[in-house]
Amino acid sequence: MTDKKTEKICIFTDSASDITHEEAERWDIRVAPLHVTVDDKTFLEYYEITPQEYWKMLEESESFPQTSQVSMEYFLNIYKQAHEDGCTHCIGVLINSSGSGTYQAACITRDMFYDEYGEDMVIELIDSRCYSYTYGKVAVAGAKMRAEGKSFAEISAEMNSLVKGMKAYVGIYNLRILRKSGRISGGAAFVGDALGLRPVAVVFDGSVDVMCKVRGDKAVANKLADLAAKDAVDREHQTVRIMYGDVSEEQIQALEDKLKEKGFRDIERSPLGIMVTSNTGPKALGVIFRGAPRA
């Protein structure tokens, strides 16, 4: 058992968390990259391709891009580097284990590390059961607590609690990628686009489910703000994050204005990453917030 004063804590996540480079650098969060292959070219997300570059590829590529988990080698390097840096603890919050093998790879690699180095450095892994900044925010929250001098026990408890309440709603403006990926039929996409229907999906507790459809682009921001206001806890005292794809500034600003009307005071923005837009297409807009915790 280490004393709080002697603890040195490594915090990490994966690139699908959609934390920004500025956040990772400011708060010293290590980011393990997933892989994406487009037209036989493989890139490390976060390090070798930007969201904006990927959106363009997604629109122009003849084939459908393929994503793959973080390599075990990369996780092993994180653990080894933390050990060499004198860390007593590591805590990582990772993409939903039902949607990626990344969490399992981190667990297997942890066992490999323990076999070689022993268990004097504690490694805790959190299956976020989330996507995008729903768990990126959890990594940042933990890193802020570390900067405040909180203990590993306090940081771990808060991160495990916070991740259970993070929730997102995402509006999809174009059905082409959903059709291309086979998630909806060509006929359904044609009818949906012809009628101006825009699906709205909820991201919570390990699943992404289309919960309703609205008609017309302008209705998307209204619906997202209504849903966030209904589900958020303590909306006046939390920071919500607008996650945007290849949509106009007007659409992003409309959502921000609606959220402010609903009582959200602190609003941030950042781009949607590869994992989400591979499913929704780049024409998407979302809001991420803290709601009531899942069981």
C-alpha positions, 0 to 999 in steps of 0.5 A: 500500500503506497502513501498518498504523498508517494503515489505517482499515477499514469492516466490513459485512454484510447483514441476513440475517446475523442479527447483533443491533443490540447487536453491530452497535452495539458493534463498529461493523458496518454492516448493509445491509437486504434487503427483505421484502414481506408483503400488499403492504407492503414492509419493510427487514429489521433497520430496519423490522421485527423477527423477532418481528413477522415471525413473526406476519405469517408465521403470519397472512398469506394470501399467502406473503411475498416477499424481495428483495436489498439495493439497489445504492443502499444498497451505494453509500452504504456505500462512499461513506460509508466513503470520506468517513470516510477509510477505506482498506479495506472488507470485507463478508461477505454472504449466499450468492450462490446464494440471493440477488442481494445479493452480485452487487449489491455487486460491481456497485456496487463497480465503479461506485464504482471508476469514480467514485472510483478504487481508492484504497479497497480493497473486498473482498467475501466470498461467505459461501455461508452463511445467518444467523449462520453469517456474521454471526459472521464479521463480528463476528470481523473487527470484534473483530480491528479493535478489537484493532488487527489489520491489514486483511491479518490480518482478511481472512485470518481472515474468509475462513478462518472463513467456510469452517467455519461450519455450522448445524443447524436443527430445524423443529417445524411443516410448515405454512410448508413446505407453504404455500411449496410446498417439500413437498406438502400430503399430505406435510405432513399425514402428517408432522404426524400422525406428529409428524415434525420435519425437521432441516436442515443449512446448509453450503457454499451449501445447506440440505438436510433430512438426517433426521427425528426424532419429537416435539418433545423429540427436536429438541434432542437431535438438534441437540446430537448433530450439533453435537458430532459436527461441531464443532472445539475445542468447549470453546473456541468460542462456539456460537449458539442461533438460535430462532424462535417456540418456547418457552423450555423448548425453547430451554433444553433445547437449551442444556442438551444442548449443555453436556452435550456440552462446549460451554461458551460459548453465546449466543442470538438470534432467527432472522431473516426469510430463514431463517424464510421457509423454515422457518416461525417454529417452528424452532430451530437451533445455529450453530458452527464445524466443519471447513472446506469445501474 
